[in-house]
Amino acid sequence: MIVVEMETVKLSAIVMRWYPDMIPFLKQDELNSVIVLRDGLSILEPEDAMDIIHYSIYEHQNSAYLQ
């Protein structure tokens, strides 16, 4: 039996941990995005964190165009 420990965090927690210099460039609604991490924040790699940040920005831009 495999146990997967999921953790829910805000994007701001990911940004503050690996790329705090990006905070001024992100909108508040992007920073407040809820992210579910399959294996938790403690094992997230910087490259994965950047992918999550990019994807979140992309998703917010898409939803802005759809409104």
Contact map, one row per residue, 1 for C-alpha under 8 A:
1110000000000000000000000000000000000000000000000000000000000000000
1111000000000000000000000000000000000000000000000000000000000000000
1111100000000000000000000000000000000000000000000000000000000000000
0111110000000000000000000000000000000110000000000000000000000000000
0011111000000000000000000000000000000111000000000000000000000000000
0001111100000000000000000000000000011111000000000000000000000000000
0000111110000000000000000000000000011111100000000000000000000000000
0000011111000000000000000000000001111001000000000000000000000000000
0000001111101100000000000000000001111000100000000000000000000000000
0000000111111100000000000000001111100000000000000000000000000000000
0000000011111110000000000000011111100000000000000000100000000000000
0000000001111111000000100000001110000000000000000000000000000000000
0000000011111111100000000000000000000000000000000000000000000000000
0000000011111111111000000000000000000000100000001000000000000000000
0000000000111111111101100000000000000000000000001000100000000000000
0000000000011111111100100000000000000000000000000000000000000000000
0000000000001111111100000000000000000000000000000000000000000000000
0000000000000111111100000000000000000000000001001000000000000000000
0000000000000111111111100000000000000000000000000000000000000000000
0000000000000011111111100000000000000000000000000000000000000000000
0000000000000000001111110000000000000000000000000000000000000000000
0000000000000010001111111100000000000000000000000000000000000000000
0000000000010011001111111100000000000000000000000000000000000000000
0000000000000000000011111110000000000000000000000000000000000000000
0000000000000000000001111110000000000000000000000000000000000000000
0000000000000000000001111111011000000000000000000000000010000000000
0000000000000000000000011111111000000000000000000000000000000000000
0000000000000000000000000111111100000000000000000000000000000000000
0000000000000000000000000011111110000000000000000000000000000000000
0000000000100000000000000111111110000000000000000000000110010000000
0000000001110000000000000111111110000000000000000000000000000000000
0000000001110000000000000001111111000000000000000000000000000000000
0000000001110000000000000000111111100000000000000000000100000000000
0000000111100000000000000000000111110000000000000000000000000000000
0000000111100000000000000000000011111000000000000000000000000000000
0000011110000000000000000000000001111100000000000000000000000000000
0000011110000000000000000000000000111111100000000000000000000000000
0001111000000000000000000000000000011111000000000000000000000000000
0001111000000000000000000000000000001111101100000000000000000000000
0000111100000000000000000000000000001111111100000000000000000000000
0000001010000100000000000000000000001011111100000000000000000000000
0000000000000000000000000000000000000001111100000000000000000000000
0000000000000000000000000000000000000011111110000000000000000000000
0000000000000000000000000000000000000011111111011000000000000000000
0000000000000000000000000000000000000000001111111000000000000000000
0000000000000000010000000000000000000000000111111100000000000000000
0000000000000000000000000000000000000000000011111110000000000000000
0000000000000000000000000000000000000000000111111111000000000000000
0000000000000110010000000000000000000000000111111111100000000000000
0000000000000000000000000000000000000000000001111111110000000000000
0000000000000000000000000000000000000000000000111111111000000000000
0000000000000000000000000000000000000000000000011111111100000000000
0000000000100010000000000000000000000000000000001111111110000000000
0000000000000000000000000000000000000000000000000111111111000000000
0000000000000000000000000000000000000000000000000011111111100000000
0000000000000000000000000000010010000000000000000001111111110000000
0000000000000000000000000100010000000000000000000000111111111000000
0000000000000000000000000000000000000000000000000000011111111100000
0000000000000000000000000000000000000000000000000000001111111110000
0000000000000000000000000000010000000000000000000000000111111111000
0000000000000000000000000000000000000000000000000000000011111111100
0000000000000000000000000000000000000000000000000000000001111111110
0000000000000000000000000000000000000000000000000000000000111111111
0000000000000000000000000000000000000000000000000000000000011111111
0000000000000000000000000000000000000000000000000000000000001111111
0000000000000000000000000000000000000000000000000000000000000111111
0000000000000000000000000000000000000000000000000000000000000011111
